[in-house]
């Protein structure tokens, strides 16, 4: 990730300079930062709503019920996670919401699943195999009906927009299955998570964990920023 | 007919899920109001946790897009792809769809408006946009929410699956629409 972050920014500055669009690139910093805060804040309301709903679903045993139904599948995909964990039910609900095109509901459900997976994770700053699998399932974007695309097609007067559905479903299934297979393959060959021996062996309170995480992201951000700047100077 | 059924499903899916959760909660004697507010408390925290990760990714990506490099890659790939019966104008869709969802939809709308409903480019772009999710955004949000900064192979898997999706879209559309 460090290299990709560096690569994206350095390449942008170099190409921006070559194309004479350095001004646009610099302005993009501001607009990108502004947009990301807007996106995060627009998530608050819907996130709160679905996290509340999910809590009810969990308390009344609905999540557990769904987890039981899909157990045969998830046992293979998420073999590190104990079967009784509510993460499995959350993952199932995340997948169903994605498939139905309810992305507003799918994200909070997926994040709740991530949080459960984090509880089972040995190294809190690096992604476990199960987390990579959940991410693979979500980045592939399996969806039964591409509603937004169909809306655009109807907008331009496309006579039979539903003829798009079957090919899209086929393509998205291929991508989805290959994402899962790839995640399983990489799980076997990628370097295992390094379990860092933590100084504090007592269960760390949440606030401390957050502080660590914030300072970690801050320093890495600063370093990359400096790197980009010096590279830009050479240009 | 099929379209109507799809509309009904997408209209009723959300209300049905909400009704199911609330009814089952009440039946099982869960204090649904208290439980709801208790769970909803985390909404703010999660959204704020995401911000540093989202800023890193979205700033990098908007710089990348502003630099004009996507057009350069497009013109570099054009000769090869046009031999594979891929319209040159759909190349930006392929590149941008892993980076930004709104941008991909924007490029797709442009293609749809410029080429019209009957063109192959519109259909191919529709399938490519409809079958994908924005890998970088999902990565930032999902891992950001729990403070994961070492992503291991997750990004690689996402991008490889995106690439396979593009290849699949091109071949499926060639088979179904180009005929």
Boltz contact constraints between the chains, C-beta under 6 A:
constraints:
  - contact:
      token1: [A, 1]
      token2: [B, 151]
      max_distance: 6.0
  - contact:
      token1: [A, 5]
      token2: [B, 60]
      max_distance: 6.0
  - contact:
      token1: [A, 8]
      token2: [B, 60]
      max_distance: 6.0
  - contact:
      token1: [A, 8]
      token2: [B, 64]
      max_distance: 6.0
  - contact:
      token1: [A, 9]
      token2: [B, 60]
      max_distance: 6.0
  - contact:
      token1: [A, 9]
      token2: [B, 63]
      max_distance: 6.0
  - contact:
      token1: [A, 12]
      token2: [B, 63]
      max_distance: 6.0
  - contact:
      token1: [A, 12]
      token2: [B, 64]
      max_distance: 6.0
  - contact:
      token1: [A, 12]
      token2: [B, 67]
      max_distance: 6.0
  - contact:
      token1: [A, 15]
      token2: [B, 67]
      max_distance: 6.0
  - contact:
      token1: [A, 15]
      token2: [B, 69]
      max_distance: 6.0
  - contact:
      token1: [A, 16]
      token2: [B, 67]
      max_distance: 6.0
  - contact:
      token1: [A, 19]
      token2: [B, 68]
      max_distance: 6.0
  - contact:
      token1: [A, 21]
      token2: [B, 68]
      max_distance: 6.0
  - contact:
      token1: [A, 24]
      token2: [B, 66]
      max_distance: 6.0
  - contact:
      token1: [A, 25]
      token2: [B, 63]
      max_distance: 6.0
  - contact:
      token1: [A, 25]
      token2: [B, 66]
      max_distance: 6.0
  - contact:
      token1: [A, 25]
      token2: [B, 67]
      max_distance: 6.0
  - contact:
      token1: [A, 28]
      token2: [B, 62]
      max_distance: 6.0
  - contact:
      token1: [A, 28]
      token2: [B, 63]
      max_distance: 6.0
  - contact:
      token1: [A, 28]
      token2: [B, 66]
      max_distance: 6.0
  - contact:
      token1: [A, 29]
      token2: [B, 59]
      max_distance: 6.0
  - contact:
      token1: [A, 31]
      token2: [B, 62]
      max_distance: 6.0
  - contact:
      token1: [A, 32]
      token2: [B, 58]
      max_distance: 6.0
  - contact:
      token1: [A, 32]
      token2: [B, 59]
      max_distance: 6.0
  - contact:
      token1: [A, 32]
      token2: [B, 62]
      max_distance: 6.0
  - contact:
      token1: [A, 33]
      token2: [B, 55]
      max_distance: 6.0
  - contact:
      token1: [A, 33]
      token2: [B, 59]
      max_distance: 6.0
  - contact:
      token1: [A, 35]
      token2: [B, 58]
      max_distance: 6.0
  - contact:
      token1: [A, 36]
      token2: [B, 54]
      max_distance: 6.0
  - contact:
      token1: [A, 36]
      token2: [B, 55]
      max_distance: 6.0
  - contact:
      token1: [A, 36]
      token2: [B, 58]
      max_distance: 6.0
  - contact:
      token1: [A, 40]
      token2: [B, 47]
      max_distance: 6.0
  - contact:
      token1: [A, 40]
      token2: [B, 50]
      max_distance: 6.0
  - contact:
      token1: [A, 40]
      token2: [B, 51]
      max_distance: 6.0
  - contact:
      token1: [A, 40]
      token2: [B, 54]
      max_distance: 6.0
  - contact:
      token1: [A, 43]
      token2: [B, 47]
      max_distance: 6.0
  - contact:
      token1: [A, 44]
      token2: [B, 43]
      max_distance: 6.0
  - contact:
      token1: [A, 44]
      token2: [B, 44]
      max_distance: 6.0
  - contact:
      token1: [A, 44]
      token2: [B, 47]
      max_distance: 6.0
  - contact:
      token1: [A, 47]
      token2: [B, 43]
      max_distance: 6.0
  - contact:
      token1: [A, 47]
      token2: [B, 46]
      max_distance: 6.0
  - contact:
      token1: [A, 47]
      token2: [B, 47]
      max_distance: 6.0
  - contact:
      token1: [A, 48]
      token2: [B, 40]
      max_distance: 6.0
  - contact:
      token1: [A, 48]
      token2: [B, 43]
      max_distance: 6.0
  - contact:
      token1: [A, 51]
      token2: [B, 39]
      max_distance: 6.0
  - contact:
      token1: [A, 51]
      token2: [B, 40]
      max_distance: 6.0
  - contact:
      token1: [A, 51]
      token2: [B, 42]
      max_distance: 6.0
  - contact:
      token1: [A, 51]
      token2: [B, 43]
      max_distance: 6.0
  - contact:
      token1: [A, 52]
      token2: [B, 36]
      max_distance: 6.0
  - contact:
      token1: [A, 52]
      token2: [B, 39]
      max_distance: 6.0
  - contact:
      token1: [A, 52]
      token2: [B, 40]
      max_distance: 6.0
  - contact:
      token1: [A, 53]
      token2: [B, 21]
      max_distance: 6.0
  - contact:
      token1: [A, 55]
      token2: [B, 35]
      max_distance: 6.0
  - contact:
      token1: [A, 55]
      token2: [B, 39]
      max_distance: 6.0
  - contact:
      token1: [A, 56]
      token2: [B, 21]
      max_distance: 6.0
  - contact:
      token1: [A, 56]
      token2: [B, 25]
      max_distance: 6.0
  - contact:
      token1: [A, 56]
      token2: [B, 32]
      max_distance: 6.0
  - contact:
      token1: [A, 56]
      token2: [B, 35]
      max_distance: 6.0
  - contact:
      token1: [A, 56]
      token2: [B, 36]
      max_distance: 6.0
  - contact:
      token1: [A, 57]
      token2: [B, 21]
      max_distance: 6.0
  - contact:
      token1: [A, 59]
      token2: [B, 30]
      max_distance: 6.0
  - contact:
      token1: [A, 59]
      token2: [B, 35]
      max_distance: 6.0
  - contact:
      token1: [A, 60]
      token2: [B, 24]
      max_distance: 6.0
  - contact:
      token1: [A, 60]
      token2: [B, 25]
      max_distance: 6.0
  - contact:
      token1: [A, 60]
      token2: [B, 28]
      max_distance: 6.0
  - contact:
      token1: [A, 60]
      token2: [B, 30]
      max_distance: 6.0
  - contact:
      token1: [A, 62]
      token2: [B, 24]
      max_distance: 6.0
  - contact:
      token1: [A, 100]
      token2: [B, 13]
      max_distance: 6.0
  - contact:
      token1: [A, 102]
      token2: [B, 14]
      max_distance: 6.0
  - contact:
      token1: [A, 111]
      token2: [B, 46]
      max_distance: 6.0
  - contact:
      token1: [A, 111]
      token2: [B, 145]
      max_distance: 6.0
  - contact:
      token1: [A, 114]
      token2: [B, 142]
      max_distance: 6.0
  - contact:
      token1: [A, 114]
      token2: [B, 145]
      max_distance: 6.0
  - contact:
      token1: [A, 114]
      token2: [B, 146]
      max_distance: 6.0
  - contact:
      token1: [A, 115]
      token2: [B, 146]
      max_distance: 6.0
  - contact:
      token1: [A, 118]
      token2: [B, 146]
      max_distance: 6.0
  - contact:
      token1: [A, 125]
      token2: [B, 149]
      max_distance: 6.0
  - contact:
      token1: [A, 125]
      token2: [B, 150]
      max_distance: 6.0
  - contact:
      token1: [A, 126]
      token2: [B, 150]
      max_distance: 6.0
  - contact:
      token1: [A, 127]
      token2: [B, 148]
      max_distance: 6.0
  - contact:
      token1: [A, 127]
      token2: [B, 151]
      max_distance: 6.0
  - contact:
      token1: [A, 127]
      token2: [B, 152]
      max_distance: 6.0
  - contact:
      token1: [A, 127]
      token2: [B, 154]
      max_distance: 6.0
  - contact:
      token1: [A, 132]
      token2: [B, 153]
      max_distance: 6.0
  - contact:
      token1: [A, 132]
      token2: [B, 154]
      max_distance: 6.0
  - contact:
      token1: [A, 135]
      token2: [B, 142]
      max_distance: 6.0
  - contact:
      token1: [A, 135]
      token2: [B, 154]
      max_distance: 6.0
  - contact:
      token1: [A, 136]
      token2: [B, 157]
      max_distance: 6.0
  - contact:
      token1: [A, 138]
      token2: [B, 138]
      max_distance: 6.0
  - contact:
      token1: [A, 139]
      token2: [B, 133]
      max_distance: 6.0
  - contact:
      token1: [A, 139]
      token2: [B, 135]
      max_distance: 6.0
  - contact:
      token1: [A, 139]
      token2: [B, 138]
      max_distance: 6.0
  - contact:
      token1: [A, 139]
      token2: [B, 158]
      max_distance: 6.0
  - contact:
      token1: [A, 140]
      token2: [B, 161]
      max_distance: 6.0
  - contact:
      token1: [A, 141]
      token2: [B, 132]
      max_distance: 6.0
  - contact:
      token1: [A, 141]
      token2: [B, 133]
      max_distance: 6.0
  - contact:
      token1: [A, 145]
      token2: [B, 6]
      max_distance: 6.0
  - contact:
      token1: [A, 146]
      token2: [B, 130]
      max_distance: 6.0
  - contact:
      token1: [A, 149]
      token2: [B, 126]
      max_distance: 6.0
  - contact:
      token1: [A, 149]
      token2: [B, 129]
      max_distance: 6.0
  - contact:
      token1: [A, 149]
      token2: [B, 130]
      max_distance: 6.0
  - contact:
      token1: [A, 152]
      token2: [B, 109]
      max_distance: 6.0
  - contact:
      token1: [A, 152]
      token2: [B, 112]
      max_distance: 6.0
  - contact:
      token1: [A, 156]
      token2: [B, 112]
      max_distance: 6.0
  - contact:
      token1: [A, 156]
      token2: [B, 113]
      max_distance: 6.0
  - contact:
      token1: [A, 156]
      token2: [B, 117]
      max_distance: 6.0
  - contact:
      token1: [A, 157]
      token2: [B, 117]
      max_distance: 6.0
  - contact:
      token1: [A, 158]
      token2: [B, 117]
      max_distance: 6.0
  - contact:
      token1: [A, 162]
      token2: [B, 2]
      max_distance: 6.0
  - contact:
      token1: [A, 162]
      token2: [B, 3]
      max_distance: 6.0
  - contact:
      token1: [A, 164]
      token2: [B, 126]
      max_distance: 6.0
  - contact:
      token1: [A, 167]
      token2: [B, 127]
      max_distance: 6.0
  - contact:
      token1: [A, 167]
      token2: [B, 172]
      max_distance: 6.0
  - contact:
      token1: [A, 167]
      token2: [B, 176]
      max_distance: 6.0
  - contact:
      token1: [A, 168]
      token2: [B, 127]
      max_distance: 6.0
  - contact:
      token1: [A, 168]
      token2: [B, 130]
      max_distance: 6.0
  - contact:
      token1: [A, 168]
      token2: [B, 131]
      max_distance: 6.0
  - contact:
      token1: [A, 170]
      token2: [B, 172]
      max_distance: 6.0
  - contact:
      token1: [A, 171]
      token2: [B, 127]
      max_distance: 6.0
  - contact:
      token1: [A, 171]
      token2: [B, 131]
      max_distance: 6.0
  - contact:
      token1: [A, 171]
      token2: [B, 165]
      max_distance: 6.0
  - contact:
      token1: [A, 171]
      token2: [B, 168]
      max_distance: 6.0
  - contact:
      token1: [A, 171]
      token2: [B, 169]
      max_distance: 6.0
  - contact:
      token1: [A, 171]
      token2: [B, 172]
      max_distance: 6.0
  - contact:
      token1: [A, 172]
      token2: [B, 131]
      max_distance: 6.0
  - contact:
      token1: [A, 174]
      token2: [B, 168]
      max_distance: 6.0
  - contact:
      token1: [A, 175]
      token2: [B, 161]
      max_distance: 6.0
  - contact:
      token1: [A, 175]
      token2: [B, 164]
      max_distance: 6.0
  - contact:
      token1: [A, 175]
      token2: [B, 165]
      max_distance: 6.0
  - contact:
      token1: [A, 178]
      token2: [B, 161]
      max_distance: 6.0
  - contact:
      token1: [A, 178]
      token2: [B, 164]
      max_distance: 6.0
  - contact:
      token1: [A, 179]
      token2: [B, 161]
      max_distance: 6.0
  - contact:
      token1: [A, 182]
      token2: [B, 157]
      max_distance: 6.0
  - contact:
      token1: [A, 182]
      token2: [B, 160]
      max_distance: 6.0
  - contact:
      token1: [A, 183]
      token2: [B, 157]
      max_distance: 6.0
  - contact:
      token1: [A, 186]
      token2: [B, 153]
      max_distance: 6.0
  - contact:
      token1: [A, 186]
      token2: [B, 157]
      max_distance: 6.0
  - contact:
      token1: [A, 190]
      token2: [B, 153]
      max_distance: 6.0
  - contact:
      token1: [A, 213]
      token2: [B, 147]
      max_distance: 6.0
  - contact:
      token1: [A, 217]
      token2: [B, 52]
      max_distance: 6.0
